[in-house]
């Protein structure tokens, strides 16, 4: 579940109400709640409308990307063994 969705539901706002309050289209809000990360003006407008810091909307995204990069490094390093010791 996205951070934006959780925050919006805590404030009992519909997507339409958040759209009017922030000036961001409903479709953009739907995309962010589906997993796209907000950037630039969109991030600032949503943070202001929800009364939170911009970093609060990004915390979940950054932790996921650091987990993914950790696994990518492990996979890449494990492939080196097959270069040194062929099957």
N, C-alpha and C positions, 0 to 999 in steps of 0.2 A: 504494500500500500504506500502510495507516495506521501511525502511530507505535506505537500499542499492540500491533498485530500483530507488528511487528518486535521490539519489546522482549520480548514474551511468548515468541516463538520463540527469541530469544537465550538466555533462561533455561530453555529446554526445558520450558515449562509448557503444559498443555492449557487450553482454555477452562474446563473443569470445575475443574481444579486452581487456576487463578487465581480462580475464583468462590469456592471454599472459603477460600482464603487472604485474599481481600479482603472477603468478605461481600456481594459484588455478584452479582446473578443472571447466569446464563449468557446469557440473552437480551439483557441490557443490554450485556454484553461484546461480543456479536455485533453489536449496533447501533453501538457505538463503532468497532469494527473495520471496519464498513461505511461509516463516514464521519460519524456523529453526534459532536459534540464533547461530552466529559464536562464536567459542571459540578458545583459544590458538593461535597456529601458523596461522590459517586461519584468525582470527580477526586481528592479527598484519599485515599480508601480505595485506589484503584488505585495511586496514587503510593507510598503506604506499603507496599503489598503487593509492588511491584516494586523498592522501595528507591531511588527516584529523586525528583527535585524535581517539583512539580506543573507547572512551566513546561515541563519536557521533554515532556510529553504534549501541550502546546498549541502548541509552536513551529511545527509544520507547518500547523496550522489558521490561525494568524495570518498567516503568509506568503502563504497562498492567498487570504485575504480582502483583503489589501493589493494583490495582483496584480489581483484582480477589480475592486476599487474604482478602480484606475488605468484599466482599460479602460472602465469605465462612464463615467468623466469624459470620456475621449476621445470616446466615442460621443455623449454629450450635447452636447459642444461642437461636434462636427461637424454636428449637426442645426441649429445656429444659422445656418450658412451658407445653408441652404435657406429660412430665414425671411427673410433679407436679400435673397437673389437667388432668386426663385421660378423654377421650371422653366417 
